[in-house]
Amino acid sequence: MMARLFDSYEAASEWYSTSDYKDMAWYDGFEEEQLIEFAYAHGSDHDGEDDLVAAFLREQGEDPDDYGL
């Protein structure tokens, strides 16, 4: 099993709150908690923050290209 990118939900929340993603123009209905939970659960599966956020967007039915990812 790979090590988690974030060792706690709080660490993932802190990452989001201090990242540029916080100010991104998200889709209607976006909830920060969904991204934070995704980052905590799946962060180690992805190669960097952009890849992680792109995977989250795909899971939500969004096109990462629309967000510059």
FIKOLZA-1660 file (N, C-alpha, C; in steps of 0.1 Angstrom, whole numbers, plus 5000, padded with zeros to 4 digits):
% residues 69
   i   px   py   pz ch aa at
   1 5008 4988 5000  A  M  N
   1 5000 5000 5000  A  M CA
   1 5009 5013 5000  A  M  C
   2 5005 5022 4992  A  M  N
   2 5013 5034 4991  A  M CA
   2 5010 5043 5003  A  M  C
   3 5019 5051 5007  A  A  N
   3 5017 5060 5018  A  A CA
   3 5007 5071 5013  A  A  C
   4 4999 5076 5022  A  R  N
   4 4990 5087 5019  A  R CA
   4 4997 5100 5017  A  R  C
   5 4992 5107 5007  A  L  N
   5 4998 5120 5005  A  L CA
   5 4995 5129 5017  A  L  C
   6 4983 5128 5022  A  F  N
   6 4979 5135 5034  A  F CA
   6 4977 5125 5045  A  F  C
   7 4983 5128 5057  A  D  N
   7 4981 5118 5068  A  D CA
   7 4969 5120 5076  A  D  C
   8 4961 5130 5073  A  S  N
   8 4948 5132 5080  A  S CA
   8 4939 5141 5071  A  S  C
   9 4926 5140 5074  A  Y  N
   9 4917 5149 5067  A  Y CA
   9 4921 5163 5070  A  Y  C
  10 4925 5166 5081  A  E  N
  10 4929 5180 5085  A  E CA
  10 4941 5185 5076  A  E  C
  11 4950 5176 5073  A  A  N
  11 4961 5180 5065  A  A CA
  11 4957 5182 5050  A  A  C
  12 4947 5174 5045  A  A  N
  12 4942 5177 5032  A  A CA
  12 4934 5190 5032  A  A  C
  13 4927 5193 5043  A  S  N
  13 4919 5205 5044  A  S CA
  13 4928 5217 5044  A  S  C
  14 4939 5216 5051  A  E  N
  14 4949 5227 5051  A  E CA
  14 4955 5229 5038  A  E  C
  15 4959 5218 5031  A  W  N
  15 4964 5219 5017  A  W CA
  15 4954 5227 5008  A  W  C
  16 4942 5223 5008  A  Y  N
  16 4932 5230 5000  A  Y CA
  16 4930 5245 5004  A  Y  C
  17 4930 5248 5017  A  S  N
  17 4927 5261 5021  A  S CA
  17 4939 5271 5018  A  S  C
  18 4951 5265 5016  A  T  N
  18 4962 5274 5013  A  T CA
  18 4966 5273 4998  A  T  C
  19 4959 5265 4990  A  S  N
  19 4963 5263 4976  A  S CA
  19 4956 5273 4967  A  S  C
  20 4961 5274 4955  A  D  N
  20 4954 5282 4945  A  D CA
  20 4941 5276 4940  A  D  C
  21 4938 5264 4943  A  Y  N
  21 4926 5257 4939  A  Y CA
  21 4914 5264 4947  A  Y  C
  22 4917 5269 4959  A  K  N
  22 4906 5275 4967  A  K CA
  22 4899 5286 4959  A  K  C
  23 4907 5294 4951  A  D  N
  23 4901 5305 4944  A  D CA
  23 4897 5301 4929  A  D  C
  24 4897 5289 4926  A  M  N
  24 4893 5284 4913  A  M CA
  24 4878 5286 4911  A  M  C
  25 4874 5289 4898  A  A  N
  25 4860 5290 4895  A  A CA
  25 4855 5275 4893  A  A  C
  26 4849 5270 4903  A  W  N
  26 4844 5256 4903  A  W CA
  26 4830 5255 4897  A  W  C
  27 4826 5243 4894  A  Y  N
  27 4813 5240 4888  A  Y CA
  27 4802 5243 4898  A  Y  C
  28 4790 5245 4893  A  D  N
  28 4779 5247 4902  A  D CA
  28 4777 5234 4911  A  D  C
  29 4775 5236 4923  A  G  N
  29 4773 5225 4932  A  G CA
  29 4785 5220 4939  A  G  C
  30 4797 5226 4935  A  F  N
  30 4810 5221 4941  A  F CA
  30 4809 5223 4956  A  F  C
  31 4814 5213 4963  A  E  N
  31 4816 5214 4978  A  E CA
  31 4830 5211 4981  A  E  C
  32 4836 5220 4989  A  E  N
  32 4850 5218 4993  A  E CA
  32 4853 5205 4999  A  E  C
  33 4843 5200 5007  A  E  N
  33 4845 5188 5015  A  E CA
  33 4847 5176 5005  A  E  C
  34 4840 5176 4994  A  Q  N
  34 4842 5165 4984  A  Q CA
  34 4856 5165 4979  A  Q  C
  35 4862 5176 4976  A  L  N
  35 4876 5176 4971  A  L CA
  35 4885 5172 4982  A  L  C
  36 4883 5177 4994  A  I  N
  36 4892 5174 5005  A  I CA
  36 4892 5159 5008  A  I  C
  37 4880 5153 5008  A  E  N
  37 4879 5139 5011  A  E CA
  37 4885 5131 5000  A  E  C
  38 4883 5135 4987  A  F  N
  38 4890 5128 4976  A  F CA
  38 4905 5129 4977  A  F  C
  39 4910 5141 4980  A  A  N
  39 4925 5143 4982  A  A CA
  39 4930 5134 4993  A  A  C
  40 4923 5133 5004  A  Y  N
  40 4928 5125 5015  A  Y CA
  40 4928 5110 5012  A  Y  C
  41 4917 5106 5005  A  A  N
  41 4916 5092 5002  A  A CA
  41 4924 5087 4990  A  A  C
  42 4926 5096 4980  A  H  N
  42 4933 5092 4968  A  H CA
  42 4946 5100 4964  A  H  C
  43 4950 5108 4973  A  G  N
  43 4961 5117 4970  A  G CA
  43 4974 5109 4966  A  G  C
  44 4977 5098 4972  A  S  N
  44 4989 5091 4969  A  S CA
  44 4988 5083 4956  A  S  C
  45 4976 5083 4950  A  D  N
  45 4974 5076 4937  A  D CA
  45 4978 5085 4925  A  D  C
  46 4981 5098 4927  A  H  N
  46 4983 5107 4917  A  H CA
  46 4996 5114 4917  A  H  C
  47 5000 5118 4905  A  D  N
  47 5014 5124 4904  A  D CA
  47 5012 5140 4904  A  D  C
  48 5011 5145 4916  A  G  N
  48 5011 5159 4918  A  G CA
  48 4997 5164 4920  A  G  C
  49 4996 5177 4924  A  E  N
  49 4983 5183 4927  A  E CA
  49 4974 5184 4915  A  E  C
  50 4979 5189 4904  A  D  N
  50 4971 5190 4892  A  D CA
  50 4965 5177 4888  A  D  C
  51 4973 5167 4888  A  D  N
  51 4967 5153 4884  A  D CA
  51 4956 5149 4894  A  D  C
  52 4958 5152 4907  A  L  N
  52 4948 5148 4917  A  L CA
  52 4935 5156 4915  A  L  C
  53 4936 5169 4912  A  V  N
  53 4924 5177 4910  A  V CA
  53 4918 5173 4897  A  V  C
  54 4925 5170 4887  A  A  N
  54 4920 5166 4874  A  A CA
  54 4912 5153 4876  A  A  C
  55 4917 5144 4884  A  A  N
  55 4910 5131 4886  A  A CA
  55 4897 5133 4894  A  A  C
  56 4898 5143 4903  A  F  N
  56 4885 5146 4911  A  F CA
  56 4875 5152 4901  A  F  C
  57 4879 5161 4892  A  L  N
  57 4870 5167 4883  A  L CA
  57 4864 5156 4874  A  L  C
  58 4872 5147 4869  A  R  N
  58 4867 5136 4860  A  R CA
  58 4856 5128 4868  A  R  C
  59 4859 5125 4880  A  E  N
  59 4850 5117 4888  A  E CA
  59 4836 5125 4890  A  E  C
  60 4837 5138 4890  A  Q  N
  60 4825 5146 4891  A  Q CA
  60 4818 5149 4878  A  Q  C
  61 4824 5143 4867  A  G  N
  61 4818 5145 4854  A  G CA
  61 4822 5158 4847  A  G  C
  62 4832 5164 4852  A  E  N
  62 4837 5176 4846  A  E CA
  62 4850 5173 4837  A  E  C
  63 4853 5182 4828  A  D  N
  63 4864 5181 4819  A  D CA
  63 4876 5189 4825  A  D  C
  64 4886 5183 4829  A  P  N
  64 4898 5191 4835  A  P CA
  64 4903 5201 4826  A  P  C
  65 4902 5199 4812  A  D  N
  65 4906 5209 4803  A  D CA
  65 4899 5223 4805  A  D  C
  66 4886 5222 4809  A  D  N
  66 4879 5234 4812  A  D CA
  66 4884 5242 4823  A  D  C
  67 4893 5236 4831  A  Y  N
  67 4899 5242 4843  A  Y CA
  67 4914 5245 4841  A  Y  C
  68 4919 5243 4829  A  G  N
  68 4933 5245 4826  A  G CA
  68 4942 5234 4832  A  G  C
  69 4936 5222 4834  A  L  N
  69 4944 5211 4840  A  L CA
  69 4946 5200 4829  A  L  C
% end
